[in-house]
Amino acid sequence: MHRSGTSCLAGSLEEAGVFLGEVSVENPHNLKGHRENSKIIAMHKRLLHANGASWYKPPRRVHWFPENKHERDAIIREYQGHASWGFKDPRTVLALEGWLEAIPDLHLVGIFRHPLAVAQSIQKRDGFSLHTGFVLWLHYNERLLAHYRKRPFPLLSFDLEADEFREKLLAVLKGFGLDVANAGPGFFEPGLRHQSGSTDASVPAPALKLYAELQKLAA
């Protein structure tokens, strides 16, 4: 889900040697950048539009049309020659089946955050109501869980205390066989997390239930 630590995760993977291509390194809403490939973002936007949807009006199912697959395959070819490459875009959780069709052995890693913290961040960035933020959180994280159940992959909670988060993040990087020694001082900075999500009173029960389930599965 958007605003859930995905940029931190992608930046950490990049520090450990994963080639991300030309990505955003600075943004008003993310001081270290979203670490997103603009071509992949544009392709996902066109894919969702072709399905009558968008990131904030997500579909239950995404159909990949021939032109979307052609664009996807062209992007994949641009990464050829790099031993370890990857990309980050929260929309991927909506469209993962099309990527797995092209790259069946794709390695996945997911990250999630407390629904209130996400809803507050979405409200601040996009002006959406907290209710809309909760609805979006549920949709994206239900998809995340569904993908996990089909083929388990590492899951990280962005709500952990800083030291514990770094420890679990390093374990994930090592699990991918990445060079943690060259990961630098660490992309993660606790001070950049602005919403805490510490109060559950306003969070819908289904979101809290799903959050608890994700916490049990986290690395």
Order of alpha helices (4+ residues) and beta strands (2+ residues): alpha-alpha-alpha-alpha-beta-alpha-alpha-beta-alpha-alpha
